[in-house]
Amino acid sequence: MRCTQNNMPLSMNKDPAISVIIPVLNEARGINNVIAHIRSQAALDAVEIIVVDGDPAGSTIKAISHPGIITAVAEKGRGSQMNCGAIRATGDILLFLHADTFLPPDAFARIRKCMETPGHAGGAFDLGIDTEKKIFRITERYVALRTRLMRIPFGDQAIFVRREYFERIGGYRDIPIMEDVDLMRRIRQRGDAICVIPEKVMTSARRWEKDGVVFGTLRNWMLQALYCCGVSLERLARFYR
């Protein structure tokens, strides 16, 4: 796995409790907004922020105007990028956050409270979609129900895991799609608990609006079903694209 660190933060915390890892690709327009949001949620001595760019030129990293951010460049793909960030993390909890997803109020306190339970290997939040269109409320309710029944949250729900546990199970697998589902399934197969925090993250509706909410939802259902039936990840990736 290629994983090149670009710089060290200007003021690196000695031992932050939570490391926020943001995999990015062509997110120059919004990266400073999500960094500012994270810092407004937590004291600097409690959280470190790691941005891992899948663009070899580091175009998103170059747009960062905030000091004290750990940056790296890795092979394109959320799994490899998030593993790269985890290597550089010093927190005992890893929070994997998409660049277009914003955390609910008191998110870090809620994560710490969740992880105080010894049996919890990790967890995620409920999903909120940043749009006023009512049809997306149906999607949110479906995701909340699916997450509680299956205990397999997706990456846009801000997955967090104990760092020691993440390293012990080998992190994310280097696969072209469904790396988040694969990680959660492995945790469940080991018999370890996944905490679901009822507060919602707020993620951009751009993916659904681009593809169409009905098509996007049906496509995701089909991908999940085919994945569970053992269809190859390479074939699923082609279908997704």
DRENPA-3360 file (N, C-alpha, C; in nm, 2 decimals, always signed):
BEGIN
1 = MRCTQNNM = +0.08/-0.12/+0.00/+0.00/+0.00/+0.00/+0.09/+0.12/+0.00 ~ +0.07/+0.21/-0.10/+0.14/+0.34/-0.11/+0.08/+0.44/-0.01 ~ +0.15/+0.50/+0.08/+0.10/+0.59/+0.17/+0.21/+0.69/+0.21 ~ +0.20/+0.81/+0.15/+0.31/+0.90/+0.17/+0.26/+1.02/+0.25 ~ +0.32/+1.05/+0.37/+0.28/+1.16/+0.45/+0.34/+1.29/+0.39 ~ +0.26/+1.39/+0.38/+0.30/+1.52/+0.32/+0.36/+1.61/+0.42 ~ +0.30/+1.61/+0.54/+0.36/+1.70/+0.64/+0.31/+1.66/+0.78 ~ +0.38/+1.71/+0.88/+0.34/+1.69/+1.01/+0.26/+1.82/+1.05;
9 = PLSMNKDP = +0.16/+1.80/+1.15/+0.08/+1.92/+1.19/+0.17/+2.02/+1.26 ~ +0.13/+2.14/+1.26/+0.21/+2.25/+1.32/+0.20/+2.24/+1.47 ~ +0.09/+2.18/+1.53/+0.08/+2.16/+1.67/+0.02/+2.03/+1.70 ~ +0.10/+1.93/+1.70/+0.04/+1.79/+1.71/+0.02/+1.75/+1.86 ~ -0.10/+1.70/+1.88/-0.14/+1.66/+2.02/-0.06/+1.54/+2.06 ~ -0.03/+1.53/+2.19/+0.05/+1.42/+2.24/-0.02/+1.29/+2.23 ~ -0.15/+1.29/+2.27/-0.22/+1.16/+2.28/-0.37/+1.19/+2.27 ~ -0.42/+1.23/+2.15/-0.56/+1.27/+2.14/-0.65/+1.14/+2.16;
17 = AISVIIPV = -0.77/+1.16/+2.21/-0.86/+1.04/+2.24/-0.91/+0.99/+2.11 ~ -0.94/+1.08/+2.01/-1.01/+1.05/+1.89/-0.93/+1.10/+1.77 ~ -0.90/+1.02/+1.67/-0.84/+1.06/+1.54/-0.95/+1.06/+1.44 ~ -0.97/+1.17/+1.37/-1.07/+1.18/+1.26/-1.00/+1.16/+1.13 ~ -1.03/+1.06/+1.06/-0.96/+1.03/+0.93/-1.06/+1.06/+0.82 ~ -1.02/+1.15/+0.72/-1.10/+1.19/+0.61/-1.04/+1.15/+0.48 ~ -1.09/+1.05/+0.41/-1.05/+1.01/+0.28/-1.11/+1.11/+0.18 ~ -1.02/+1.16/+0.09/-1.07/+1.27/+0.00/-1.03/+1.24/-0.14;
25 = LNEARGIN = -1.11/+1.29/-0.24/-1.07/+1.29/-0.38/-1.15/+1.40/-0.45 ~ -1.08/+1.50/-0.49/-1.14/+1.62/-0.56/-1.24/+1.69/-0.47 ~ -1.20/+1.71/-0.34/-1.29/+1.78/-0.24/-1.23/+1.91/-0.20 ~ -1.16/+1.98/-0.29/-1.09/+2.10/-0.26/-1.20/+2.21/-0.22 ~ -1.31/+2.21/-0.28/-1.41/+2.31/-0.25/-1.47/+2.30/-0.11 ~ -1.48/+2.18/-0.05/-1.55/+2.17/+0.07/-1.46/+2.13/+0.19 ~ -1.33/+2.10/+0.17/-1.25/+2.04/+0.27/-1.24/+2.13/+0.39 ~ -1.22/+2.26/+0.37/-1.20/+2.35/+0.48/-1.33/+2.37/+0.57;
33 = NVIAHIRS = -1.44/+2.35/+0.50/-1.57/+2.36/+0.58/-1.58/+2.24/+0.68 ~ -1.55/+2.12/+0.63/-1.56/+2.01/+0.72/-1.46/+2.01/+0.83 ~ -1.34/+2.06/+0.80/-1.23/+2.08/+0.91/-1.28/+2.18/+1.01 ~ -1.33/+2.29/+0.97/-1.38/+2.39/+1.06/-1.50/+2.34/+1.15 ~ -1.58/+2.26/+1.08/-1.69/+2.19/+1.16/-1.64/+2.10/+1.27 ~ -1.54/+2.02/+1.23/-1.48/+1.92/+1.33/-1.42/+2.00/+1.45 ~ -1.35/+2.11/+1.42/-1.28/+2.18/+1.52/-1.38/+2.26/+1.61 ~ -1.50/+2.29/+1.55/-1.60/+2.36/+1.63/-1.66/+2.27/+1.73;
41 = QAALDAVE = -1.65/+2.14/+1.70/-1.72/+2.03/+1.79/-1.63/+1.99/+1.90 ~ -1.50/+2.01/+1.89/-1.41/+1.95/+1.99/-1.29/+2.04/+2.02 ~ -1.24/+2.03/+2.14/-1.12/+2.10/+2.18/-1.00/+2.04/+2.10 ~ -0.91/+2.13/+2.07/-0.79/+2.08/+1.99/-0.71/+1.97/+2.06 ~ -0.71/+1.97/+2.20/-0.64/+1.88/+2.27/-0.71/+1.74/+2.28 ~ -0.82/+1.73/+2.22/-0.90/+1.60/+2.23/-0.91/+1.53/+2.09 ~ -0.88/+1.60/+1.98/-0.90/+1.54/+1.85/-0.79/+1.58/+1.76 ~ -0.75/+1.48/+1.68/-0.66/+1.51/+1.57/-0.73/+1.48/+1.44;
49 = IIVVDGDP = -0.69/+1.56/+1.33/-0.76/+1.54/+1.20/-0.65/+1.50/+1.10 ~ -0.69/+1.39/+1.03/-0.60/+1.34/+0.93/-0.67/+1.33/+0.79 ~ -0.62/+1.40/+0.69/-0.68/+1.40/+0.56/-0.59/+1.32/+0.46 ~ -0.65/+1.22/+0.40/-0.57/+1.14/+0.31/-0.63/+1.15/+0.17 ~ -0.54/+1.20/+0.08/-0.59/+1.23/-0.06/-0.56/+1.11/-0.15 ~ -0.66/+1.08/-0.23/-0.64/+0.97/-0.33/-0.59/+1.03/-0.46 ~ -0.57/+1.16/-0.47/-0.51/+1.22/-0.59/-0.36/+1.23/-0.57 ~ -0.28/+1.16/-0.66/-0.13/+1.17/-0.65/-0.08/+1.31/-0.64;
57 = AGSTIKAI = -0.15/+1.41/-0.70/-0.10/+1.54/-0.69/-0.14/+1.61/-0.56 ~ -0.23/+1.55/-0.48/-0.27/+1.61/-0.36/-0.35/+1.73/-0.37 ~ -0.44/+1.74/-0.47/-0.51/+1.86/-0.50/-0.60/+1.91/-0.38 ~ -0.66/+1.82/-0.31/-0.74/+1.86/-0.20/-0.66/+1.90/-0.08 ~ -0.55/+1.83/-0.06/-0.46/+1.87/+0.05/-0.40/+2.01/+0.03 ~ -0.37/+2.05/-0.09/-0.32/+2.18/-0.13/-0.42/+2.29/-0.09 ~ -0.55/+2.26/-0.09/-0.65/+2.36/-0.06/-0.67/+2.38/+0.09 ~ -0.62/+2.30/+0.17/-0.64/+2.31/+0.32/-0.57/+2.44/+0.37;
65 = SHPGIITA = -0.65/+2.52/+0.44/-0.60/+2.65/+0.49/-0.58/+2.64/+0.64 ~ -0.62/+2.53/+0.71/-0.62/+2.52/+0.85/-0.48/+2.47/+0.89 ~ -0.42/+2.52/+0.99/-0.29/+2.47/+1.04/-0.32/+2.34/+1.13 ~ -0.21/+2.26/+1.15/-0.22/+2.15/+1.24/-0.29/+2.03/+1.19 ~ -0.31/+2.02/+1.06/-0.37/+1.90/+1.00/-0.27/+1.80/+0.95 ~ -0.28/+1.67/+0.98/-0.19/+1.57/+0.93/-0.24/+1.53/+0.79 ~ -0.16/+1.53/+0.69/-0.20/+1.50/+0.56/-0.11/+1.38/+0.50 ~ -0.17/+1.31/+0.41/-0.10/+1.20/+0.34/-0.16/+1.18/+0.21;
73 = VAEKGRGS = -0.09/+1.12/+0.12/-0.14/+1.07/-0.01/-0.13/+0.92/-0.02 ~ -0.24/+0.86/-0.07/-0.24/+0.71/-0.08/-0.31/+0.67/-0.21 ~ -0.30/+0.55/-0.24/-0.36/+0.50/-0.36/-0.51/+0.52/-0.35 ~ -0.57/+0.56/-0.47/-0.71/+0.60/-0.47/-0.80/+0.48/-0.43 ~ -0.90/+0.50/-0.35/-0.98/+0.40/-0.29/-1.00/+0.42/-0.14 ~ -1.12/+0.43/-0.10/-1.15/+0.46/+0.04/-1.08/+0.37/+0.14 ~ -1.08/+0.24/+0.11/-1.02/+0.14/+0.20/-0.87/+0.17/+0.22 ~ -0.79/+0.19/+0.11/-0.65/+0.21/+0.12/-0.62/+0.35/+0.18;
81 = QMNCGAIR = -0.70/+0.45/+0.15/-0.69/+0.58/+0.21/-0.71/+0.58/+0.36 ~ -0.82/+0.51/+0.40/-0.85/+0.51/+0.54/-0.75/+0.43/+0.62 ~ -0.69/+0.32/+0.56/-0.59/+0.25/+0.63/-0.46/+0.33/+0.64 ~ -0.43/+0.41/+0.54/-0.32/+0.50/+0.55/-0.33/+0.60/+0.66 ~ -0.45/+0.66/+0.67/-0.48/+0.75/+0.78/-0.47/+0.68/+0.92 ~ -0.51/+0.56/+0.93/-0.51/+0.49/+1.06/-0.36/+0.46/+1.10 ~ -0.27/+0.44/+1.00/-0.13/+0.42/+1.03/-0.07/+0.54/+1.10 ~ -0.12/+0.66/+1.07/-0.07/+0.78/+1.12/-0.14/+0.83/+1.24;
89 = ATGDILLF = -0.25/+0.77/+1.28/-0.33/+0.81/+1.39/-0.27/+0.77/+1.52 ~ -0.29/+0.86/+1.62/-0.24/+0.84/+1.76/-0.35/+0.83/+1.86 ~ -0.48/+0.85/+1.82/-0.59/+0.84/+1.91/-0.62/+0.70/+1.93 ~ -0.69/+0.67/+2.04/-0.73/+0.53/+2.07/-0.87/+0.50/+2.01 ~ -0.93/+0.60/+1.95/-1.06/+0.57/+1.87/-1.04/+0.64/+1.74 ~ -1.07/+0.56/+1.63/-1.06/+0.61/+1.49/-1.20/+0.64/+1.44 ~ -1.22/+0.76/+1.40/-1.35/+0.80/+1.34/-1.32/+0.83/+1.19 ~ -1.39/+0.75/+1.10/-1.38/+0.76/+0.96/-1.49/+0.85/+0.91;
97 = LHADTFLP = -1.46/+0.97/+0.85/-1.56/+1.06/+0.82/-1.55/+1.10/+0.67 ~ -1.66/+1.09/+0.60/-1.66/+1.13/+0.46/-1.65/+1.29/+0.45 ~ -1.59/+1.34/+0.35/-1.57/+1.48/+0.34/-1.70/+1.56/+0.32 ~ -1.81/+1.50/+0.28/-1.93/+1.57/+0.27/-2.03/+1.54/+0.38 ~ -1.98/+1.49/+0.49/-2.06/+1.45/+0.61/-2.03/+1.53/+0.73 ~ -2.13/+1.59/+0.80/-2.11/+1.67/+0.92/-2.17/+1.60/+1.04 ~ -2.10/+1.61/+1.15/-2.14/+1.54/+1.27/-2.25/+1.61/+1.35 ~ -2.33/+1.54/+1.43/-2.43/+1.60/+1.51/-2.36/+1.67/+1.63;
105 = PDAFARIR = -2.44/+1.75/+1.70/-2.38/+1.82/+1.82/-2.33/+1.72/+1.92 ~ -2.23/+1.75/+1.99/-2.17/+1.67/+2.10/-2.13/+1.53/+2.04 ~ -2.09/+1.52/+1.92/-2.06/+1.39/+1.86/-1.95/+1.32/+1.93 ~ -1.84/+1.39/+1.96/-1.73/+1.32/+2.03/-1.76/+1.28/+2.17 ~ -1.83/+1.35/+2.24/-1.88/+1.30/+2.37/-1.96/+1.18/+2.36 ~ -2.05/+1.18/+2.26/-2.14/+1.06/+2.24/-2.05/+0.94/+2.20 ~ -1.95/+0.96/+2.12/-1.87/+0.85/+2.08/-1.79/+0.79/+2.20 ~ -1.74/+0.88/+2.28/-1.67/+0.83/+2.40/-1.76/+0.76/+2.49;
113 = KCMETPGH = -1.88/+0.81/+2.51/-1.98/+0.74/+2.60/-2.01/+0.60/+2.55 ~ -2.03/+0.59/+2.42/-2.06/+0.46/+2.35/-1.95/+0.37/+2.37 ~ -1.82/+0.41/+2.36/-1.71/+0.33/+2.37/-1.66/+0.30/+2.51 ~ -1.73/+0.36/+2.61/-1.71/+0.32/+2.75/-1.76/+0.18/+2.78 ~ -1.85/+0.13/+2.70/-1.90/-0.01/+2.72/-1.79/-0.10/+2.67 ~ -1.74/-0.19/+2.75/-1.62/-0.27/+2.71/-1.65/-0.36/+2.59 ~ -1.78/-0.41/+2.57/-1.81/-0.49/+2.46/-1.82/-0.43/+2.32 ~ -1.82/-0.29/+2.32/-1.84/-0.22/+2.19/-1.71/-0.21/+2.12;
121 = AGGAFDLG = -1.70/-0.28/+2.00/-1.58/-0.27/+1.92/-1.58/-0.14/+1.84 ~ -1.70/-0.09/+1.81/-1.71/+0.03/+1.72/-1.85/+0.07/+1.71 ~ -1.88/+0.16/+1.62/-2.02/+0.21/+1.60/-2.03/+0.31/+1.49 ~ -2.15/+0.37/+1.49/-2.18/+0.48/+1.39/-2.30/+0.55/+1.43 ~ -2.33/+0.66/+1.36/-2.45/+0.74/+1.38/-2.56/+0.70/+1.29 ~ -2.68/+0.75/+1.32/-2.79/+0.74/+1.22/-2.76/+0.83/+1.11 ~ -2.82/+0.81/+0.99/-2.80/+0.89/+0.87/-2.90/+1.00/+0.86 ~ -2.85/+1.12/+0.83/-2.94/+1.23/+0.79/-2.89/+1.28/+0.65;
129 = IDTEKKIF = -2.98/+1.32/+0.57/-2.95/+1.36/+0.43/-2.98/+1.51/+0.42 ~ -2.88/+1.59/+0.38/-2.90/+1.73/+0.38/-2.98/+1.79/+0.27 ~ -3.11/+1.77/+0.28/-3.21/+1.82/+0.18/-3.34/+1.83/+0.25 ~ -3.43/+1.92/+0.19/-3.56/+1.93/+0.25/-3.66/+1.85/+0.17 ~ -3.62/+1.78/+0.07/-3.71/+1.69/+0.00/-3.76/+1.58/+0.08 ~ -3.89/+1.56/+0.09/-3.95/+1.47/+0.19/-3.92/+1.32/+0.16 ~ -3.90/+1.29/+0.03/-3.87/+1.15/-0.01/-3.74/+1.10/+0.06 ~ -3.65/+1.19/+0.09/-3.53/+1.15/+0.16/-3.55/+1.11/+0.31;
137 = RITERYVA = -3.66/+1.16/+0.37/-3.70/+1.11/+0.50/-3.73/+0.96/+0.50 ~ -3.78/+0.91/+0.39/-3.81/+0.77/+0.38/-3.68/+0.69/+0.38 ~ -3.58/+0.75/+0.30/-3.45/+0.68/+0.30/-3.39/+0.68/+0.43 ~ -3.40/+0.79/+0.51/-3.34/+0.80/+0.64/-3.40/+0.69/+0.73 ~ -3.53/+0.68/+0.73/-3.60/+0.58/+0.82/-3.56/+0.44/+0.78 ~ -3.55/+0.41/+0.65/-3.51/+0.28/+0.60/-3.37/+0.25/+0.65 ~ -3.28/+0.34/+0.64/-3.14/+0.32/+0.69/-3.13/+0.30/+0.84 ~ -3.21/+0.37/+0.91/-3.22/+0.36/+1.06/-3.27/+0.22/+1.10;
145 = LRTRLMRI = -3.37/+0.17/+1.03/-3.42/+0.03/+1.05/-3.32/-0.07/+1.01 ~ -3.26/-0.06/+0.89/-3.16/-0.15/+0.85/-3.04/-0.16/+0.94 ~ -3.00/-0.05/+0.99/-2.88/-0.04/+1.08/-2.91/-0.12/+1.21 ~ -3.03/-0.10/+1.26/-3.06/-0.16/+1.39/-3.09/-0.31/+1.37 ~ -3.14/-0.35/+1.26/-3.17/-0.50/+1.24/-3.04/-0.57/+1.21 ~ -2.96/-0.52/+1.12/-2.84/-0.59/+1.07/-2.71/-0.55/+1.15 ~ -2.71/-0.43/+1.22/-2.59/-0.38/+1.28/-2.48/-0.37/+1.19 ~ -2.51/-0.32/+1.06/-2.40/-0.30/+0.97/-2.42/-0.16/+0.91;
153 = PFGDQAIF = -2.37/-0.06/+0.98/-2.38/+0.08/+0.93/-2.29/+0.10/+0.81 ~ -2.31/+0.20/+0.73/-2.23/+0.23/+0.61/-2.14/+0.34/+0.64 ~ -2.05/+0.37/+0.55/-1.94/+0.47/+0.57/-2.00/+0.61/+0.58 ~ -2.11/+0.64/+0.52/-2.16/+0.78/+0.53/-2.23/+0.80/+0.66 ~ -2.23/+0.70/+0.75/-2.28/+0.72/+0.89/-2.17/+0.74/+0.99 ~ -2.05/+0.78/+0.94/-1.94/+0.81/+1.03/-1.90/+0.69/+1.12 ~ -1.84/+0.59/+1.07/-1.80/+0.47/+1.14/-1.69/+0.50/+1.23 ~ -1.69/+0.45/+1.36/-1.58/+0.47/+1.45/-1.54/+0.33/+1.51;
161 = VRREYFER = -1.41/+0.31/+1.54/-1.36/+0.18/+1.58/-1.25/+0.20/+1.68 ~ -1.24/+0.12/+1.78/-1.12/+0.12/+1.87/-0.99/+0.10/+1.78 ~ -0.89/+0.18/+1.80/-0.77/+0.16/+1.71/-0.71/+0.03/+1.73 ~ -0.69/-0.02/+1.86/-0.63/-0.15/+1.88/-0.71/-0.26/+1.82 ~ -0.84/-0.25/+1.82/-0.92/-0.35/+1.76/-0.91/-0.35/+1.61 ~ -0.91/-0.23/+1.55/-0.90/-0.21/+1.41/-0.77/-0.27/+1.35 ~ -0.66/-0.25/+1.43/-0.53/-0.30/+1.38/-0.53/-0.45/+1.40 ~ -0.60/-0.50/+1.50/-0.60/-0.65/+1.53/-0.67/-0.73/+1.42;
169 = IGGYRDIP = -0.78/-0.67/+1.36/-0.86/-0.74/+1.26/-0.81/-0.71/+1.12 ~ -0.70/-0.63/+1.11/-0.64/-0.60/+0.98/-0.70/-0.48/+0.91 ~ -0.77/-0.40/+0.97/-0.82/-0.27/+0.91/-0.92/-0.30/+0.80 ~ -0.93/-0.20/+0.71/-1.01/-0.22/+0.59/-0.94/-0.31/+0.49 ~ -1.02/-0.40/+0.42/-0.96/-0.48/+0.32/-0.95/-0.39/+0.19 ~ -0.84/-0.41/+0.11/-0.82/-0.34/-0.01/-0.90/-0.39/-0.12 ~ -1.03/-0.35/-0.12/-1.13/-0.40/-0.22/-1.19/-0.27/-0.29 ~ -1.25/-0.29/-0.41/-1.29/-0.18/-0.49/-1.42/-0.12/-0.44;
177 = IMEDVDLM = -1.50/-0.19/-0.36/-1.63/-0.14/-0.32/-1.67/-0.21/-0.19 ~ -1.77/-0.16/-0.11/-1.82/-0.22/+0.00/-1.72/-0.24/+0.12 ~ -1.62/-0.16/+0.12/-1.52/-0.18/+0.23/-1.57/-0.16/+0.36 ~ -1.67/-0.06/+0.37/-1.73/-0.04/+0.50/-1.82/-0.15/+0.55 ~ -1.90/-0.21/+0.45/-1.99/-0.32/+0.49/-1.90/-0.44/+0.53 ~ -1.79/-0.46/+0.45/-1.70/-0.57/+0.48/-1.65/-0.56/+0.62 ~ -1.60/-0.44/+0.66/-1.55/-0.42/+0.80/-1.65/-0.45/+0.91 ~ -1.77/-0.40/+0.89/-1.88/-0.42/+0.99/-1.92/-0.57/+0.99;
185 = RRIRQRGD = -1.92/-0.63/+0.88/-1.96/-0.78/+0.88/-1.86/-0.86/+0.96 ~ -1.73/-0.82/+0.94/-1.62/-0.90/+1.01/-1.63/-0.88/+1.16 ~ -1.67/-0.76/+1.20/-1.69/-0.73/+1.34/-1.81/-0.82/+1.40 ~ -1.92/-0.82/+1.32/-2.03/-0.90/+1.37/-2.00/-1.05/+1.37 ~ -1.92/-1.10/+1.27/-1.89/-1.24/+1.26/-1.80/-1.28/+1.38 ~ -1.73/-1.19/+1.43/-1.65/-1.21/+1.55/-1.73/-1.21/+1.68 ~ -1.85/-1.17/+1.67/-1.94/-1.17/+1.79/-1.93/-1.05/+1.87 ~ -1.86/-0.94/+1.81/-1.84/-0.82/+1.89/-1.95/-0.72/+1.86;
193 = AICVIPEK = -1.98/-0.63/+1.95/-2.10/-0.54/+1.94/-2.06/-0.41/+1.87 ~ -2.16/-0.36/+1.79/-2.16/-0.23/+1.72/-2.26/-0.14/+1.78 ~ -2.22/-0.03/+1.82/-2.31/+0.07/+1.88/-2.37/+0.16/+1.78 ~ -2.50/+0.19/+1.78/-2.56/+0.28/+1.69/-2.61/+0.40/+1.77 ~ -2.55/+0.52/+1.74/-2.59/+0.64/+1.81/-2.71/+0.70/+1.74 ~ -2.82/+0.73/+1.81/-2.95/+0.77/+1.74/-2.94/+0.91/+1.68 ~ -2.85/+0.99/+1.72/-2.84/+1.12/+1.66/-2.78/+1.11/+1.51 ~ -2.83/+1.20/+1.43/-2.80/+1.19/+1.28/-2.67/+1.27/+1.24;
201 = VMTSARRW = -2.59/+1.21/+1.16/-2.49/+1.29/+1.09/-2.57/+1.35/+0.97 ~ -2.52/+1.45/+0.91/-2.58/+1.52/+0.80/-2.49/+1.51/+0.68 ~ -2.53/+1.42/+0.58/-2.45/+1.40/+0.47/-2.51/+1.47/+0.34 ~ -2.43/+1.50/+0.25/-2.47/+1.57/+0.13/-2.57/+1.48/+0.05 ~ -2.67/+1.54/-0.01/-2.76/+1.46/-0.10/-2.71/+1.45/-0.24 ~ -2.59/+1.50/-0.27/-2.54/+1.51/-0.41/-2.54/+1.38/-0.48 ~ -2.50/+1.27/-0.41/-2.50/+1.14/-0.48/-2.64/+1.09/-0.52 ~ -2.73/+1.11/-0.43/-2.87/+1.07/-0.46/-2.93/+1.16/-0.57;
209 = EKDGVVFG = -2.90/+1.29/-0.56/-2.96/+1.38/-0.66/-2.90/+1.36/-0.79 ~ -2.78/+1.32/-0.80/-2.72/+1.29/-0.93/-2.77/+1.17/-0.99 ~ -2.79/+1.06/-0.91/-2.84/+0.93/-0.97/-2.99/+0.92/-0.97 ~ -3.06/+1.00/-0.88/-3.20/+0.98/-0.86/-3.22/+0.90/-0.74 ~ -3.31/+0.95/-0.65/-3.32/+0.88/-0.52/-3.38/+0.74/-0.53 ~ -3.47/+0.72/-0.63/-3.53/+0.58/-0.64/-3.42/+0.49/-0.70 ~ -3.36/+0.53/-0.81/-3.26/+0.45/-0.87/-3.14/+0.42/-0.77 ~ -3.10/+0.53/-0.71/-2.98/+0.51/-0.61/-3.02/+0.41/-0.50;
217 = TLRNWMLQ = -3.14/+0.42/-0.45/-3.18/+0.33/-0.34/-3.19/+0.19/-0.39 ~ -3.25/+0.17/-0.50/-3.27/+0.03/-0.55/-3.13/-0.03/-0.59 ~ -3.05/+0.06/-0.65/-2.91/+0.01/-0.68/-2.84/-0.04/-0.55 ~ -2.85/+0.04/-0.45/-2.78/+0.00/-0.32/-2.84/-0.12/-0.26 ~ -2.97/-0.14/-0.27/-3.03/-0.26/-0.22/-2.98/-0.38/-0.30 ~ -2.97/-0.37/-0.43/-2.92/-0.48/-0.52/-2.78/-0.51/-0.49 ~ -2.70/-0.41/-0.47/-2.56/-0.43/-0.44/-2.54/-0.51/-0.31 ~ -2.62/-0.47/-0.21/-2.61/-0.54/-0.08/-2.65/-0.68/-0.10;
225 = ALYCCGVS = -2.76/-0.71/-0.17/-2.81/-0.84/-0.19/-2.71/-0.93/-0.27 ~ -2.65/-0.87/-0.37/-2.55/-0.95/-0.45/-2.43/-0.97/-0.37 ~ -2.39/-0.88/-0.29/-2.27/-0.89/-0.21/-2.29/-1.01/-0.11 ~ -2.41/-1.01/-0.05/-2.44/-1.12/+0.05/-2.45/-1.26/-0.02 ~ -2.48/-1.25/-0.15/-2.49/-1.38/-0.23/-2.35/-1.42/-0.28 ~ -2.25/-1.34/-0.26/-2.12/-1.39/-0.30/-2.07/-1.34/-0.44 ~ -2.14/-1.25/-0.50/-2.10/-1.19/-0.63/-1.97/-1.12/-0.61 ~ -1.87/-1.13/-0.70/-1.74/-1.08/-0.69/-1.75/-0.92/-0.67;
233 = LERLARFY = -1.66/-0.87/-0.59/-1.65/-0.73/-0.57/-1.62/-0.65/-0.70 ~ -1.54/-0.71/-0.78/-1.50/-0.64/-0.91/-1.62/-0.62/-1.00 ~ -1.71/-0.73/-1.00/-1.83/-0.71/-1.08/-1.93/-0.61/-1.01 ~ -1.93/-0.61/-0.88/-2.02/-0.51/-0.81/-1.97/-0.37/-0.84 ~ -1.84/-0.35/-0.84/-1.78/-0.22/-0.87/-1.82/-0.17/-1.01 ~ -1.81/-0.26/-1.11/-1.85/-0.22/-1.24/-2.00/-0.18/-1.25 ~ -2.08/-0.26/-1.18/-2.22/-0.23/-1.17/-2.25/-0.10/-1.11 ~ -2.18/-0.07/-1.00/-2.20/+0.06/-0.93/-2.16/+0.18/-1.02;
241 = R = -2.05/+0.16/-1.09/-2.01/+0.27/-1.18/-2.10/+0.29/-1.29;
% end
